[in-house]
Amino acid sequence: MQWDSKTINYKTYNKESYTLGKILEPWKSGEAQYLTFIVTEDCNLRCKYCYITHKSNNKKLDVDIAKKFIDYIFTDNITRQGAVVLDFIGGEPLIEVGIIDEITDYFKIKALENNDDWYWNYRINVTTNGVNYSDDDVQKFIKKNKGKISIGITLDGIKEKHDLQRVFPDGSGSFDTIFNNIPLWLSQFVNVNTKVTFASDDLKYLKDSIIFLWQQGIYDVAANVVFEDVWKEKDDEIFENQLRELADYVIENKLYDKFRCTLFDENLGGYYSKDDLDRTFCGAGHMIALGPDGKIYPCIRYKDYSLNKKDEWDIGNVFDGINMEKVRPFKVAMAKYQSDQECINCEVANGCGFCQAFNYDEADTPTNFSRAKYICKMHKARIRANNYYFARLFNEYGIRKEAEQYEKKLIFLLSDDYVSFCQNSNNEYETQIMDDKDIINGLNYAYNNFYKPIFVHSQNKFLFDMIPEYQNHQILHILPAKFYKQAFSKLNDFVLVFTKEDINLDVGKLSNAILNIEQENINELCKNVIHILEKSDRVNINILNLNKNFDFEVYEKQLLELKDYLLTLWKEERCFKELNVITDLSFIGEHNNCQAGSKTITYAPNGKLYICPAFYSKNKQDAIGDVFVGPIENKNKHLFTLDYQPICNICDAYQCTSCAFLNRNSTNEVNVPPSYQCKKGLIEREISRQYNEESSPTKKGIEKLDYVDPIEIISNRTGPSIGFYK
C-alpha cells in the first residue's frame, strides 16, 4: 500500500501557505551561466570559520587578465547559457571595487558590440562582509549599476555570535562596523538576504541570531553549518534544540509566512530518488571561476587558497583556454558516484549538502569521486527539527507541507483487531490495546529514526483520544469507514477503509479511500468501486486473502468495466478519478507499493516491532525488535528491497501490490511472488495499457506483453531443458 500527500483526506483545508520552508530561486535559475571573478585574495577580516585559509595581500586580479577572460567567454569555444551572472568574490571583493567596475564596464561594451543577448540578460552579484560598504567608491558603483546588481552582506546575527567568529586581523569584533552599514544596505535593496555560518562554538546563539536578523528587516536568511571536522559530542542535540525553539517561536507568533531561513526546507529528508542520484548538488564544473593569475577553475574552492591537503585543480587559463578533458570529471560527478553505500541508502539523504572541492581536499586519494561526511549527524538533527516544524504547522494551522519527503513509515496497530488495509485479512479480536504511554514511546522512536507515523485503528471500536504530544507529529490515520464522523471531527488526516457493507455511507467528499473486498466477491468489484468513486477522488483496491483459486476471468471483466467508467468520466465530464490498479501505471516509474521490511515496519500493541501487520498477527514470535533497544534485527533485510526481488526486478507492472507475507506463505521466500500474484498484476497492467492508450492516444504507450508470468523471461534466459518447472 502506498500513501502520498495527494491521497490523504484532511479534516480542514487551509489555503494559507508558508515562506519559512521554501527556498527562493536565484535569478534565472537553471538558465544563467555563473562567471566568478576572484578580484583579490586579501580580506579586511579574519573570520575563524572561513574556508579561504591561505589569504594573501599581494594577489589581486589584473584587469587585462579579466578582459582576456571575457573575450574568451564570448567565443564559440564554450557553450553559453541564455543569461549570465557576473559573480565577484575575494577575499573581500569590495576592497578592489575599482577592478570590479572596470570588469563590468568591459563586459557590457563587449556584449553590446557583439549584439549578444547577455547585454540584456546579466546580473552583477557581490558577496561582501560589509566593512567598507558605505565607502564613496562602493556607493558610486552601486548607483551606477542600479537594477542590475545584487549585494549580500554577511551579518552573522547577534553581536555575541558575530564577534565570536567575524573578527579583524587584530582579533577585535566587526559587528559594530558592519551593523552601522545595514540601514543603508536595506534602503538600497529589496528582498535582501544574508548568509550565516554556524560552527561548534556558536550553535547556542542560532535561534536568537536568526530572530535578530529578521527583526532588522532581513527577511531571507541563508544559514548553514561548516563542512569541516569541528563537531563535538552533543553538538547535534544543541543544533536540533535551537531549531525546534526557533520553530516554536515562529509557530506561536504566526510568522511562518513572514520570513525565510534555509535551515528549514520542505524538500529535506527521504531517500535519494533515481533523479537525485543522477545529478549532483554542487555547481562545481558548471560555473567558471577566474583566479588573479589567469588560471580558470571549476569553482573558487579548487584554488590553492582554500585547499589544505591537495594541489589546486585548474581546468585551463585565459591564454590557452579551457581544457575540456579536465572538465569531463565534473560532467559525470553524479551523487551516485560521489557517495558510498551508507550515503546512497541513507533514509534522509535528500538535501544533505556537500562541497565537491572540500570532498576532494579530504579524500584519501586525489579524486573528486569521494565524499566527506563530517556533517552527517548535523544533517539528521536538521531533518528531525524540520519534521517537528512542519508537523506543528499542519496540526495548529491546517497547513501541510507541499513537498512530501517521507519514505519510511512506522505503522502503529492501535489494537489487535486493527482494520485490514493490505492484502492480509485480520480476524483477531480485541485482546491488546496500545495505551498512550506506548504510543508516545513509538512516536519518539519514529521521530528519532525518521519514520512517518501511521495509526491503524480498531475495526470494531473507535478507541482514540487526542493527547498534546500528537501535535508534534503529522500522523496519518487508517480507520473503518463506519467511523467517518469521528474521523472528520477528531483527526487531521485520514484514510477510510470501506467494505461492501459501507459503500452507501454518506461520508462526504474524500481524497482517497481503500476498498477491502474478499476474492469470492470479486464479481461485485465494479459496482462497489463506482459507489466509492462517487464520493472519493481515488480508490485503492485491496483484495483480501488472495490465493490460487482467484477468478482471473471475472477480475479482468470487472476491471474492463471500470476502465470504461473512468474513461467516460474523463471524456464526457473532464473528471479524472484514480484507481490504483488501472491509473497508477500512467504516472509511476518503479515498484513502490509493498515496502514492508525495508522502508516500512510495524509497531504492535505488545510493544514489539514487526515486518508488517500480518507477520505480527500470524506469528507474534516474529518480532524484529522494539522501540527501546538499538537497531532493528531484521535478518537478511536486503531481501525485502527491490534489488533482491528477481521476478519483480524484470517486471514493469509497477502498480502490482506484491505482498512480502503472501510471498513467504506461498513460495517460502519473501522476495519471490507466487504465480497468481504475477498473473493478477499483469492483468492489471494490460487494462492499464488499454486505459493509457484510450485516454491519451498521442502519449507514448505501454508495451503489450505476450506472457502471463514474468518468470517466463527468466526461464528463457536459463534454458527450459534443465529442471522440471512448468
N, C-alpha and C positions, 0 to 999 in steps of 0.2 A: 504494500500500500504506500502510495506517495502523497505527501501533502506539501503544498507550497502556499505562498501568500495569497494567490488568487482563488484558492479553493476553500478558504476558511469563511465561516459565517460570523459576522461581527454584530454584537448587540447594538452598537452605535457606530455611525459613520461620521466622523468629524472632518469637515472639508478644510480645516486649518492644516498648515504644513509646518515644516521646521527649516531653519537655516543651520542651526547647530547640528552637525552631522552630514552636511553637504559640503562639497569642496568646489570652490569656484574654478571654472576652467580658465586657463590663461588665454590671452588674446590670440585669436586664430588657432586655437588648439587643434593639432593634427595637420595643420596647413602651413605653419610657419617654420622656416629654417632658422635655427639659432646659430649666430656667429658671435663667439665670445672673444673679447679683447682683454688680455691681461695688461693693463696700462702701466702697472707698476707692481713690483714685488714688495715694496715698502708699505708700512702702515703706521699710523699715529697712535695705535693701541697695541696691546699685547694680551689679547684675550686668552685665558688659560686653556679653554677647550678648543681653540682654533685648530683646524686641520692643516693650515699652512704653517708648518713647523720650522721652515727654513727661510725666514724673511730676509730680504736684502735691501739695503738702502741705496744701492747704486745701479739697480736694474729697472729701467723704465722703457716703455715701448717707443721706438723711433717712428716718427710719423711716416717717413718714406717706406719703412718696412710695412706699416699698416696699409699704405696706399697700394703697394705691390700686392698685398694680400687681397685687397678689394678688387684690383684689376683681375686677379686670377679667378675670384669668385664669379665675376661676370663673364667668364669664358665658357665654352662648351665642355670643359674638362670635367665638370661635375654636374650631377643632376640637381636642379634647384627647385625648391618649393614655390608656391604662388605668393607667399608672404615671407617677411624676414624680420627677426628681432636682433637688433644690434645690442649685445649684452656686454656691459663694461664692469670689470671686476678687478680686484687687486690681489694682495694688499688692500689698501684703501684707495679706490679709484678717484675720488674727488680731490685728492691732493695733487692730481695731474689733470684737472678739468680742462686745461688748455689743450692737452693732447686729445681728449675726447671730443672737444669742439672741432678741432681740425679734421679728425677722422669722420665725424658725422657730416661735416660740410662736403668733404670729398666724396663720400658715399652718395649724397643727394645729387651732386653735379654729375657723377658717373651714371647714376640711374636715369637722370634726365637726358643726358647725351645719348644714351642707348635706347631711349624711348621704352624703358623697361617698366613692367608692372610694379616692380619694387619701389618705384618713385612714389606710388600711391599707397602701397601696402607695406609700410615699415613702421616699427616702433623702436624707440630707444629705451633701454632698461638699465638702470644703475642700482646696484646694491651697495649701500653705504652705512658706515657706523654713525653718521650724522654729526661728527665732531665739528666739521667746518661747513655744515650745510648753509649757514647764514652768510658765508663769505660773499663778497660782491661778485667775484668771478663765477661762483656757483649759481648765484641768483640770476645773473645775466644769461647764463647758459639755459637755465630752466625757462626763463621768459622767452628766449629765442625759439625754443622748441615746444612751446605750449601746445597741448593737444596731441603731441606725438611722443611724449616722454612719460615714463613711469619711474618713480624713485621709491625704493623701500628702505626705510631707516630701521636699523636693528636696535630696538629698545627691549631689554630683557625682562621687564616687569618692575616690581617694586625696587626701591633703592638697595635694600639689603641683598636681593638676588642679583641685580645688575652689577653692583660694585664688587661682588664676590668673584665675578668672572671677567668682566669687561673693564680692564684697567689700563692706565697709561704706562709707558715704559718705566716710570719711577714707582709703580705699584699702587698709585692712588686711583680711586674710583672715577669713572667717567659719567656717572648718572646725571649729575647736575648740569654738566656741559651739554649733554645730548638732550636732556629734558627741556632745557630752555629753547631748543630749536623745534620742538614738537608742535607748538601752536602755529608757527609759520608754515610748517610742512602740511598740517591739517587744513590750513586755509587755502593751499595751492592745489591740493589733490582731493578728489572724492574717492570713496571706497578704498582707502589706503589699507595696507597690510604691513605687518611687521613680522620678523622672524625671531623666534625664541628657542634657544637651545638649552636643554637640561642635562646636567651630569649628576654624578652621585651626591656631591656635597650640597646641591641646591634644590633637590627634589622637594624638600619640605616647604619651599616657597611657591610651588606650582599654582595651587588654587588662587592664592592671594595675588600672584603676578598676573595671571590671565584676567581676573576680575579688574585689576587695576588698569590694565591696558584697555579693556572695554570701556571703563569709566572715562578714559581720556578721549574717547571718540574713535579709537582704533577698533573697528568692528570685526575685522578679519585678522586672526592671529594664526600664523603658521608656526607650529611648535613641533619639536622633535627631540629625541634623546640621541646622544652621541653613539656612534657605532663602536667606539674603541672599548678595549678590555679594562673598564674602570669600575664595573658594577660590583657592589659588595652584597653580602648576605642581607636579606630582607629589604633591599632597595626596591624590589618588585612590589612588596607589600606597601611600602610608602607611596610608590607611584600609583598603585591601584586605589589606595585610600584617598589620595589627593584628587584623583579624577572622580571618584564617587562623591566626594564632598563638593566638588565643582558641579557635578550633575545635580545634586540635591539643591544647590543654590539656584541653578538655572530653572529647575522644575518648580521649586517653591515660589520663585519670583516671576514665573511665567516669561522667561527670557529666551525660550527655545527658538523663537522666530525673530530674534533681535540681533544675534551675534553668530560668529563662526569661530571655530578653533579646530585645526586639523587633527588634534588628538582624538576628536570624535568624528567618526566617518561611517556612514551607512554601509559601505562596501567592505568593511573589515570582517574577517572571520570566514570559516568554512574551508573545505579542501580546495586545492587548486583544481580548476576546470581544465579541460584539454586546451582551450584557448589561452588560459593563463600560462600553461606550461610551454606553449609555443611562442611566447613573447617574453620580453624582459621588462623589468620595472625600473630600468635605469636608461638614461638618454645617451650614455657614452657611445660614441661611434655614429650617432645620428646628428649630434651637434658638432661644431668645429671650433676649436679654441686656438688662438694665436698667442704665442709667447713673445716676450720682449726681443728675443734674438732672432725671430723669424721662423722658429720651429712651429709646426702645426700639430695639435694633439686631439685625440678623440674626446677629451674633456680636460678641464684645468687640473683635475686631481691626478692625471697621469704625468704631470710635470714634476720635475725633481723637487720643487719647493714644498710639495705636500706629501712626498713619499719618504718613508723612514728606513725601509728594508730592501727595496728593489730599485733598479735603474729606471729612469724615466722611459716612457713609451710614447715616442712620437710617431706620426704617420706621414711625415713629409716636412716641407718647408716652402717658403714663398719663392725661392729661387728655382727649385726643381718641381714644385707642385706636390700633390698628394700621391703617395704610393698606395694604390688601391689594393695591392696584395696585403698590406698591413691593416687594411680596413676590414677585410674578409672575416676575421675572427669576431668582429663586433656585429656583423650582419647575422651571424649564426649563434650569437651568445644568448640563447633562449634559456628560460628558467630551468627547463628540464635538464639542460647540460651543465648549468651552473650549480645545481643543487644535488646533494646526496639523498639517499632514500629517506632519511629522517625528515628532511625538509619537504620532499615530494609527497610523503604520506602524512604530513602534519595536518591535524584536524582544523587548525586555524591558520594555514599557510597564507591564505589570501590577504593581501595588504601588508605582509611583512616586508619592509623595505630593506634595500641593501645598496651599497655603492660598489660598482664594479672595480673601480680603482683601488678602493680600500681592500676589497677581496684579493685583488692582485698583489697588493703590498703585504698582505698577511699570509698568502698561500705558501705551502711548503716548497713549491717549485714556481718558477716564473710563468704563471699561467693566469689567464682570465677566466678559466673554467673552474672556479673554486668559489667557496662562499664562507665568509666569516660569520660566526653565529653568536657573538657576544651579547646581542640584544634579545635573544630568544625569550628569556623569562620576562623581560620588559614588554615585549610584544604581547605575550599571553596575558599579562596584567592589564594591558590596554584593552584587549578584547573583552575580558571579564567586565571591566568598567563600562565599556560601550554597551554590552548586553544589558547591564544594570540601567543605564540611562534610557535606552530605547524601551525597556520594559516599563519603567516608570512613566515615560512619555505616553505610552499606549494606555496603561491602566488608569492614569489620572486625567488624561485629556482626550482619550479615544483616538490618538494619532498614531498610526502604525508606521513602522519603517518601510520605506518604499522598496528598498533593496533587501531581500530576504537571503541571508547567507548561511543559515543553519543547515547543516547536513547531518550531523549526529543527533540522534533522538533517544531520549530515555522515556520509555513507556511505563507509566505508573498504573498498575492494576489496583484500583481502589478497594476491590473486594474479590473474593474467589469467584463470585457469579458475574464477572465482568461481561459486558456485551461483546459479542463476536464482531470483529471488524476486518478480519482477514479470512483466509480460507479455512482455518480451523474453527470448528463449531464447539463453543463452550457450553457444556450442560451441567456444570458444577453448581452446587448450592452455596448459599452464603454461610461459610464456616469461619473465614477470617476477613476482617475489615482493617484497612490501613488507617491508623489513627493520626492525629495532627502532628504528633512528635515524629513519627516515622516519615510522614510526608515532608516535613521540614528538613529532616536529615537527607532525604532523597533530593530535595531541591538544592540543598547546599552542594551535594555531590554533582548534580547537573551543572550548577554554576561554575564550580571549580574545574570541571572536566569538559566544558563546552558542549553540553547536551541541551537540546531543546526539550523541555518537559511536555509530555503528552499524558493527560489524565484520561483513563478509560474507566467509565462509570459502571455501576451495577446495572444489570438488565432488569432487576425487579424492584429496586427501591432507589429513590434519589437521596443519597446519603452525604450530601456535600454542603458545607457551610464555609463562607469566605472567612479567612483569617488575615491579619495585617501582613504577614510575611509573603502572602501571594502577590502583593503589589510590586515586589521587586523582581518578578519573573513574568514573562509573557507565556502563558500556559494555553495550550490547545486542549479542548475537552471533546471527547467522543462519548456520546450517550444515546440511549434509545430515543426514537422519535416521539414516543408517548410522553417523554419529559420535556417537550418543546417549550411549555410555559415556563418551567424552571430555568431552562437554558436561556431564554430571552430576558428573564428578569434578574438572573444571578450571575451569568457567565459573560465574559468579554468576547471570547471567540470559541467557536464550537463547530462540530460536525454531527449531524443527526444520522442515526442508523435506522433504516426502515426495514420492515418485513412486509409480507403481503397483507398482514392484518393492519398495517399502519398507513397504507397508501392514500387513504381518503381523509387523513387528518388535515385540518385546516391550520397548517403551521406557519403561514405567511410566506414571505419571499426569502429564499435561501440562495447562497452562492454555490454550495456543494452539499451533496448527500451521498450516503452509502446505502445500497440495496443488498441485503442478505437474502439469498434465495437458495433453497435446497435443490440439489440436482434433479430430484424426482419431480420438481415443479417447474422445470425449465421451459415447459410449454406455455407458461404464464409470464415469461420474462418480458416480452414486448409490452404487454398491457400494463404491467407493474412499472416499468421504466417510464412509459409515457405519462402515467399518473404523476410520478415524482418530478419529471421534467417540466410539468405544468407549473410547479412551484419552485424549482431549483434550476440554476444555470448549468449545473453539472451533476452527473451521477457516476459513481464508481460501482460497477457490478462486482459482487463478491459471491462466488459460488461455493457454498459450504460443502466440506467433505467430498471434494472431487475424487472420483475413483475410475477404474477401468470400465465400469458399467455406464458411464456417462453417454447420453444420447446425442452424439455429434450431429446427426442429421437434423434433429429438431432444433438444436442450438444454432446451426447455420441458418435455418429458415427464420428463426426469431431475429437473428442479427440482420439478415437481409431486410426484414420488415422495419427494423429500427433504423437502418441505413436510409431507407426510402423516406421515413418520417423525418429524420434530421435534414435530408436534402430538401424536402418540401418546406420545412420551416425556413431554411436558408434562402431558397429560390423565390418563394412566394411572400414571405414575411420579413426577409432580411434579418432573421433572428438566428443567431449562432448559439447552439447548445452543445455541450461537451458530454461525451460518453466515453469513458476511459478506453474500452476495448475497441472502439471504432475511430475516434477523433485524435487520440493521443499520438498515434504514429505520424501524424502530419506535422507535429512540431517537437518531437523528442528525437534525439540522435544517438541514444545509448540506453542500455538497460539500467533502470534506476528504481525499480519497484521494491522488491523484497531485499532489504539491506540488513536483515537480521543476522547478528553475529559479527558484523563488520562495522556498520555505521549506526545500527540501532540495537539497543539491548533493553531488557525488561526488568523492572523493579516490582517484585511481587509482594503481597501482603505479609509474607513471612520474613520480610527484610532482606531476602536474598536477590541476587541478580541472575537473570537467565538470558539465553539467546533470544527467545521470543515467548509470547504468552503460551503457545502450545507446548513448548518444552517444559514450562512450569506446570501446566495443568495435567499433562500426561505422565510426568515423572519428576516429582519435586526433588529428587536426588541429583538432578542435572544442573544444579546451580554452578555458576562460573565465578562467583564472588559475592561480596556485599558492599554496602556504601561506606563501611568503616575501615576496610582492610585494603591497602595497596592496590596494585594493578589487577585488572580482571584476568583470571586464569582460564581463558578460552583456548584450549589446546587446538593447534592447527587452525588458528584463526584465519590464515590465508585462504583456506578452502571456501570461506564464505564470500570472498571477493570475486569479482568478475574475471580477473586474470586467471583464476584457477577453476573456472567452470567451463570445461572443454566443449560442451554442446552449446550452451548459451553464447559462448565466445564467437562462434561461427554463424550465429543466427541473428537476423535483424528484425525479428518480431519483438521490437522493444516495448510494446505495450503489454507483453506477457507478464502475468503475476506469479512467476515461478516462486515456489514456497520451499524454503530450506527444510522445514519439518516434513512436508509432504514428500520431498525428495528422499529424506532418510528413511521414512517409513516404507517407501515403495522400492527404492533401489539400494538401500543401506548406505548411501552416500549423500551428504548434504549438498554436494555440488553437481549431482547428476540427476536431472529431472526424469520422471517416468515418461513413457511414450505418449500416454493420454494427455499429459500436460502439454507436451510439444504439439500434439495434434490440435488441441484446443487453441493454443497460441497461433498456429499457422492458419486456422480457420479465421480467427480474428484479423490476422494480417491480411488475408485475401479480401475480406469485407472492407478493411481499412483502405486497401489499394483501390477498390472499386469506388469507395466514397471519395477518396482523394481525386481520382480521375474524373468523376462526375461533378464534383463541386468546383474544381479548378482545372478545366481542360487544358489550359496553357501552361500549367505548372508542371515541373519535372515530375514524372510519375514514379510510383514504387514498382520495382521489378516484379513480374509474375514468376512464381516458383513452380517447378514441376515435381516437387517431392512433398510428402506429408510429414516427414520426420527428419530433422537436421542431422541425425546420426547417419543417414544415408551418405552424406558428404564424407564423413569420417570413414565409413565402410568402403567407399570407393577409393579413398586415399590409401587405406591399409591393405586393400585387396580382399575380395569376397571368398577366395579359395581357402583361406585359413580360418578355422573355427566353425562354429555352428550357429552364430547369431542370425536370426531370420529377420 
